[in-house]
Amino acid sequence: MNDLRQLRHFVALAEHGHFARAAEAVNLSQPALSRSIQALEASLGCSLLDRGPRQVSLTAHGRLVLEHARRLLDGSRALRSAVTQLENLDSGELRLGAGPYPAARLVPRALGRFASQHPGVRVQLSLENWHSLRQKLVDDAIELFVADIRELQGDPMLDIVPLRRHAGTLFCRPGHPLLEQDRIRLNDLGRYALAGTQLPVEVAQAIGELAGSEKPLGIECDNFMVLKAVVAESDVISMAPWDVVAEDVIAGRLAVLEPLASTGTSSAYGVVSLAARSLSPAARAMRALLLEEDSRFPAD
């Protein structure tokens, strides 16, 4: 294989499914792109594409090569970024991941400070659950992430820095019917849909016991901002660590369901990176800001 350009051309063609559109995306003529793909197939000794009259599709070999090509290209980009950052943080790239709850408070605050201190560094932020973020980390698509670490503990591939814990809280809109009751009982919760993000097994069991159901979530969404909006506009109840709803509760935008505020659970955030790989200067700076910002909010 001559260089990474052929892989970039192949990835573009796989993503667009059409020679003309892919050629435009990589600033090549269509014949030049076709020659590049043919050269890649010749060097690998296999056919990567099934060429149809209107579009192309990947062969089994093509799907395998696409998976590895993306990893190689991500690694190449990370290498260039790390080399650029060796002397300073005036440029380069930071690829960061965040779970739903850290993305609602901790990460935006740390990221805002990072951007102010290092405006020349380009940041890519992926918002997903911990399963997806771990895979992205292993695939070199991100360099570190902040998410729930309960099901990641003990993974030899990972370096995990635990963050402060915050009690789990049930919340609703300020005008919710339950708030008009003199006393709220557990069975009252069953009359309303419960919304939340994908839950670790430990948390799902605790919430299931509280709600009296093996599958307590009526609405599951890994975007906490969407969940807050749903709660604000309906009688849906949701849950979150206290740190991500505290400001909204204090401001009167959300209300805590007393005396059922405590779900018997707590957050378990952590900053996660690969154990066998040193962080780039940008990632080290971001991790330091995350830890510093985490220390600003009182622990439970």
N, C-alpha and C positions, 0 to 999 in steps of 0.2 A: 504494500500500500504506500503510495508516494507521499501523501500528506493528509492533513485533516480537511482540506477543501472538498475532496470527494465525499467525505462523510457528511459535511454540511450540506452539500448539494443533494445527497441521498435523503437526508432527514427532511429537507425542504420539500422534495418530491413526495415523500411518504405523507407529509402533513397536508399538502395541497391536493394530492391525487391526480395531478394534471401537469404535463410538461410546461405548457405556456405560463400557467400561474406560478409554478415553482421557479421557472426561469426569471420571471419578472421579480420575484421575491429576493433572489440572490444576485440580481443585476447581471444576468448572462443572457446570451441569445439562446433560443431553444436548441439549435444544433450543438452549441457548445455544452449545454447541460446534458444533452443526450450522450455526447462523447465522454463526458466526465463519468456518467453512470456506467457506460459500457466499459470504461477503463477500470472502474471499481469492481465490476462483475468479473472482468478478466483477471484481476489481481487476486480475487478471492476464489476463483474457479467455480462459480455457481451463478445461477440466475436469481436475481433479487426481485424481479417484477414480472407480473403478468400484464402485458401491454394490450389494452382494449382500444376500441376506436375513439372513445371519448375520455376515458380516464384509465389510470393504472391502479393495480392492486398489488399487495406484497405477497410473495411466495413464502413458504415456511422459512426458507433461508433469509428472506428479506425481513421477516418479523424478528428473527434472532439478531440479525445485523443491526436493525434499528435500535433494539434495546441496548446493545453494547455501544453503538455510535453515540447515542445520547449521553451515556456515562462518560465516554472519552471526551466529548465536547465540553461537558460540564467540568470535567477535571482540567482540561486545557484552559478554560476560562478562569477557574479557581487559581491555577498556577500563575497565569498572567496577572491576576489581581493581587496575589500574594507578593509577587516580585515587585510590582508597582508600589506596594505599600511598605516595603522594607525600610525605606528612608523616611517616609512621612505618611500622613493620612490626608493629603491634599487631593487624592484621586483614588480610584479603585472601586471595588464592589463588595457589598455585604449581602449575603443571602441568608435571611433569618426566617424562622418559623414560629408560630404562636398558636396555642390552643385557644378555645373560645373565651374562657374566663380571663386568662392573662392578657388576651387581646383587648379586653374591655377596659382595662385601667393601667396595669403595670407596663405593658409593652409600649403603648402610645406615649406614656410619659417619658420612659427611658429613650425611646426612639426620637422624640422631639428634642431632647437634650443632645443626643448624638448628632442629629442633623444640624443643630446650631453650632456645635463644636467642629464638625467635619462636613461642611456643606459640599465638598467636592466628591465625597464618596457616594456612589449610587447604591441605594438600598432596594432589595426585592423582598417583600414580606409575604409569606404564605400562611394563610389562616386555615387550619385543619385540625382534626383530632389527633391524639397522640400516636395512634397506629400509623396513620398516613405520614405524620412528621418523622417518625422513626425510619420509615422506608425511604423518605426523601433524604434523610441524613446519610443513610447507608449508601444511597445511590449518588451521593455528592451533589444533589440538587440544592441542598442548604448546608450551612456550616454549623449552625447551632439553632436550638429552639427552646421555647418555654412552654411547658404543658404539664398536665397531670402525670406524675411519675410512678403511681402505685403499681402499674403493671409493667414498668420498665426496670424496677429495682432488681439488682442481681444480674443484669445483662452485661456480660463481660466486654461487649463491644462499646459500651457507653460510659462516658464520664458524666456523673450527675451531681449537681450542686443543689441540694434542697433549699427551698425558700420558706418564708414564714407561713404558718398555717392560719386559716381564718374559718370561723364556724359557718356551716351551711345554714342558709336562711330561706324560709318560705315567704314569698312576697306576692302582692297583687296590686291592682290599681286603687287609688285612694277611695273611690266610691263603691267598692266591692260589697255585695250583699252580706258577706260573712262578717264584715267589720261592724255591721249594725247589730249583731247578736251579742247578748250579754256574755255568753260563754261559747267558745268554739270547741267542738269535739272532733275527734279523729274521723268519725263517720261522716261529718259534714263535708269533708274534702271530696268524697266520692261523687258529689253532685256537680263537680266542676272538672273540666279538663286540666290535666297537669302537663306542663311543657318543660322541656329541658334539653340539654345537650346529650350526646352519647355518654353513657355513664360507665365508669369502671365497675367491675363486678361487685366490689365491696360496697360502693355507694348505691348501686342498683338494688342490692339486697336490703340495705337500710331504708331506702325510700319505698321499696315494695312493702316492707313491714309497716311503715307509717301509713301508706295508702291502702293497705289491705289487698294488694294485687301483685301478682308475679310480674306483670308488665304494666308498671304504673304510668308510664309516659303516654299521653294521648297525642302529643306533638313532640317530635324529636327534630332538633335543628342545631347544627354546630355553629351557627352565627348568633351570638348572644344578643347583639343589637337588634336583630329581627325578633328574638324572643321577648325582649323588653317592649318593643313596639306592639306585639300581639297582646301582651298583658295590659299595656296602657289603654288599649282600645276594646277590651273585652272582659269577660269574667274568668278568663283563663288564669290559673295560678302557676307560678314558676318557682324555681329554686336557684340559688347561687351562693357562692361564698360571700360573706358579709362585705368584704373589701370592694367588690364590684357594684354593690347596690347602695352602699352607705351614703354617698353624695345624693343620690336620687331620693332616698328615704328622708334625709335631713331637709332636702329642698321641697318635699311634699309631692314629688312626681310619682313616687311609689310608696306603698305601705307594707309594713311587716305584719304578718298574721300572728298576733299574740293570742294565747300563750303557746302557739304551735310554731313559733319562729324557728326554733332549733330543730334541725332534721336529724340530729345525732351524728352528723358527719362533719367533715372539715375539708378544706382545700388541701392539696398535696402537690403544689407546683414545684418545678425544678428547672434549672437551666441545664440543657443536655447537649453534649457534643460527643464526637468519636474519641474513645480512649486512646487509640493508637495514633492520633494525628494532632499536631500542634495547631492552635488557632492562629489565624491571620491577625495582624495588628488591629484591623477594624473589628473583628469578632471579639478580640480580647477587650477592646475599649467598650464594646456594646455589653459584654458580660459584666464588666465592672459597673457600668451605669445601671444595669438591671439589679444587681445586688445592692447598690446604693439606694436606688429608688424603692426597692423592697423594704429596706430598713426604715424608710420614712413613715410607713403605715404601721400602727401598733399591732403587734401580734396578739392572738387570743390565748 
